[in-house]
Amino acid sequence: MAIVDVQSSEQRQRQQRDVMLRGDGWRWPVPDTQTLRSGAFGSTSGLADSHLHLIAERATPHPYATFTSALNLGNASASTVRRVAIFCAQGGTDLETLRRLIVEGDPRAAGFAAPDWELHELPTGHWPMFSLPGPLAELLHQIDG
C-alpha cells in the first residue's frame, strides 16, 4: 500500500494539483499556514500560530513519490530490526483505535500487527517537536535507553 491508498480522493486530488501547479512536478510543496491550520496533512493540536508560521517558513518540499509508492517490506533481515512507533493521538490515531483496526483487519493498521512492535503515544498532534518538545525528547531517550 501507498499513503495515497488510504487518503480520501479529495486529499489525493489536492496534493496532485499542488505538486503540478505550486510545486515543480515531483515535489509536494510546503503547505501554507491556512492549509496547515486545516489539519488536512496532520493534526495541528497543540501548535501556536508562531509554530505554524515557522513550519510554513522553514519547511522544504517533500518528494511526492513517497506518497504514491507502495511500501515494500520484503527484506528478510527486517525481522531483526527493532520496530518502534510513536502515535501523536490528538486529532489522529490513538493506540486504542490502532488496536481495534488491527483486530478488524483494516489494511491501514496491518503494518503494526506484528507483536514485536513497540507502540507509544503522545497526547498531541502531528508536530510534537513543536507542541511537546520536552515529552517527545524524554520518550525518544526512553526508547533509545
C-alpha positions in Angstrom: 0.0 0.0 0.0 0.9 3.6 -0.5 -0.1 6.6 1.5 -2.5 7.7 -1.3 -4.3 4.4 -0.9 -5.6 5.4 2.5 -6.3 9.1 1.7 -9.6 10.5 0.6 -9.9 11.3 -3.1 -10.1 14.9 -2.1 -6.7 14.8 -0.4 -5.2 13.0 -3.3 -6.6 15.4 -5.8 -5.4 18.4 -3.8 -1.9 17.0 -3.4 -1.6 16.2 -7.1 -2.8 19.7 -8.0 -0.4 21.2 -5.6 2.5 19.2 -7.0 1.7 20.2 -10.5 0.7 23.8 -10.0 2.6 25.0 -6.9 5.4 22.5 -7.0 7.9 21.5 -9.6 6.1 18.4 -10.8 7.7 15.9 -8.5 7.8 17.5 -5.0 4.8 18.3 -2.9 5.3 22.0 -1.8 5.2 23.0 1.8 1.6 23.7 2.8 0.8 27.3 3.6 -0.3 28.3 7.1 -4.0 28.1 6.2 -3.6 24.6 4.9 -1.7 23.6 8.0 -4.4 25.0 10.2 -7.0 22.9 8.4 -5.3 19.7 9.6 -5.5 18.2 6.1 -2.0 17.0 6.4 -1.7 16.2 10.1 -3.3 17.4 13.3 -2.1 20.8 14.5 -3.3 20.2 18.0 -1.0 21.9 20.5 0.5 24.3 18.0 0.6 28.1 18.4 0.4 30.4 15.4 4.1 31.0 15.8 4.7 27.3 15.2 2.6 27.2 12.1 4.4 30.3 10.7 7.8 28.7 11.4 6.8 25.4 9.7 5.5 27.3 6.6 8.6 29.5 6.6 11.3 26.9 7.1 10.0 23.6 5.8 11.1 22.2 2.5 9.2 20.5 -0.3 8.7 16.7 0.0 9.2 14.2 -2.8 5.6 13.2 -3.8 6.7 9.7 -4.8 6.8 8.9 -1.1 3.0 9.3 -1.1 2.4 7.3 -4.2 4.9 4.5 -4.0 3.8 1.3 -2.3 5.7 0.3 0.8 7.6 -3.0 0.3 8.9 -4.7 3.4 10.3 -7.7 1.7 13.8 -7.7 3.3 14.3 -10.9 5.3 16.7 -9.2 7.7 14.0 -6.7 8.6 12.7 -9.1 11.3 15.9 -8.4 13.3 15.4 -4.6 13.3 13.7 -3.1 16.3 10.4 -1.6 15.4 9.1 1.4 17.3 6.3 3.8 16.5 5.1 7.0 18.3 1.5 7.9 17.6 0.5 11.5 18.1 -3.1 10.9 19.2 -4.7 14.3 19.4 -6.7 14.6 16.1 -5.1 11.4 14.8 -5.0 7.7 15.6 -4.5 6.7 19.2 -3.3 3.3 20.3 -6.8 2.1 21.3 -8.1 2.9 17.8 -5.0 1.3 16.2 -5.5 -1.9 18.1 -9.2 -2.0 17.1 -8.2 -1.5 13.5 -5.7 -4.4 13.7 -8.4 -6.7 15.1 -10.8 -5.6 12.4 -8.2 -6.4 9.7 -8.0 -2.8 8.4 -5.2 -2.7 5.9 -4.1 0.8 7.2 -3.1 -0.9 10.5 -1.8 -4.2 9.2 1.8 -3.0 9.2 1.6 -2.6 13.0 0.0 -6.0 13.7 3.2 -7.9 14.5 3.7 -8.5 18.2 7.3 -7.1 18.2 6.2 -3.5 17.6 6.8 -1.1 20.5 3.9 1.3 20.3 3.9 4.7 22.2 1.5 7.6 22.2 1.8 11.3 22.8 -1.2 13.5 23.6 -0.6 16.0 20.8 -0.9 16.5 17.1 1.4 15.6 14.2 4.1 18.1 15.1 5.3 17.1 18.6 8.7 18.6 18.1 6.9 22.0 18.4 3.9 21.2 20.7 5.6 18.8 23.2 9.3 19.0 22.7 10.2 18.0 26.3 7.9 14.9 26.5 9.0 13.9 22.9 12.7 14.1 23.9 12.0 12.2 27.1 10.2 9.4 25.1 12.9 9.2 22.5 15.5 9.0 25.3 13.5 6.2 27.0 13.2 4.4 23.7 16.9 4.7 23.0 17.9 3.9 26.5 
